[in-house]
Amino acid sequence: MARTSAGILLYRLRPAGPEVLLGHMGGPFWARKDDGAWSIPKGEHGPDEDPLAVARREFEEELGSPVPPGDLVPLGQLRVTSAKVLAVWAAEGDLDATATLSNTFELEWPPRSGRLQEFPEIDRAAWFALDEARTKLLKGQVPFLDRLRDDVLGEGPYP
């Protein structure tokens, strides 16, 4: 059975076009990576948990701010890896990306050292135009940008 996660893709409308808020994944594996190392704020949930409630909770835990008030538009589910299915909702709003304060996780680092270190789940957040977000976002999550563009913003498909 696939693991399940839920997240919220925050977007804002700007004169140059829409932007989305993404989080750069924390920890030593991602520290020197940029393209393909950003994620929609999300978290895993069990079969008895409400995915939307989990998405809201994880957004706040990973960014240090609650989801801005307003409508949440379902963008559906995608199998983002062979072992994980992600459900995402879109929300229009604005946050100061530089004020991100994420929860942390423990990891043995360096490997096999016996030393546990804490790392933020999201080490920074930033706003990206949709085209740039396509290169920054983890590959399996990119179709959510298309769904946002087509189903929420009504901007039509990329060429």
C-alpha positions, -999 to 999 in steps of 0.1 A, spaced: 0 0 0 13 35 -9 21 61 17 -1 91 16 7 128 20 -12 160 18 -1 196 11 -12 231 2 2 250 -28 0 287 -19 -2 311 -49 -3 348 -54 -12 369 -84 14 395 -95 15 418 -125 41 396 -142 20 365 -135 12 341 -107 38 329 -82 38 299 -60 54 294 -26 78 265 -23 100 252 5 136 240 0 140 207 16 162 207 47 190 184 58 224 176 45 213 156 14 195 187 0 219 214 13 238 219 -20 210 212 -44 186 237 -59 168 226 -91 146 197 -82 151 203 -44 120 223 -36 87 210 -25 50 219 -19 46 221 19 32 187 28 33 158 52 24 121 55 -8 110 71 -24 77 81 -56 62 67 -77 75 96 -66 111 93 -83 138 73 -60 148 44 -71 184 44 -65 188 81 -30 172 77 -23 196 48 -32 226 70 -12 213 99 19 205 78 18 239 61 20 256 95 46 233 108 69 236 78 65 274 72 57 286 107 25 303 96 -11 291 92 -26 288 58 -40 323 49 -78 325 51 -98 318 19 -110 291 -3 -90 259 -8 -93 244 -42 -86 206 -46 -59 199 -72 -64 161 -67 -40 133 -61 -9 121 -79 15 92 -74 47 113 -69 69 82 -63 64 45 -66 56 45 -29 38 78 -23 5 94 -33 2 132 -27 -31 151 -24 -28 189 -28 -51 219 -24 -44 254 -39 -49 285 -18 -45 321 -28 -26 342 -3 6 359 6 32 352 32 67 366 39 88 337 26 119 351 45 101 346 78 99 308 74 104 289 106 101 251 101 99 222 125 129 199 127 138 163 124 167 142 138 192 124 116 224 106 123 250 128 107 275 122 95 263 87 86 274 59 109 288 84 134 263 77 161 257 114 164 222 127 160 217 162 147 186 183 141 177 198 108 148 219 96 123 201 74 122 232 52 154 253 54 140 282 34 110 292 14 107 314 -17 82 326 -43 86 314 -79 69 322 -112 53 291 -126 80 286 -153 108 288 -127 89 267 -102 88 239 -128 126 236 -126 128 241 -88 101 216 -78 106 179 -72 98 162 -105 68 142 -92 51 174 -80 54 194 -112 19 183 -126 3 202 -97 16 234 -113 -2 225 -145 -34 217 -125 -31 251 -107 -26 269 -140 -54 250 -159 -80 244 -132 -76 274 -109 -60 302 -129 -75 292 -163 -43 302 -182 -42 272 -205 -16 246 -212 21 252 -218 32 248 -254 
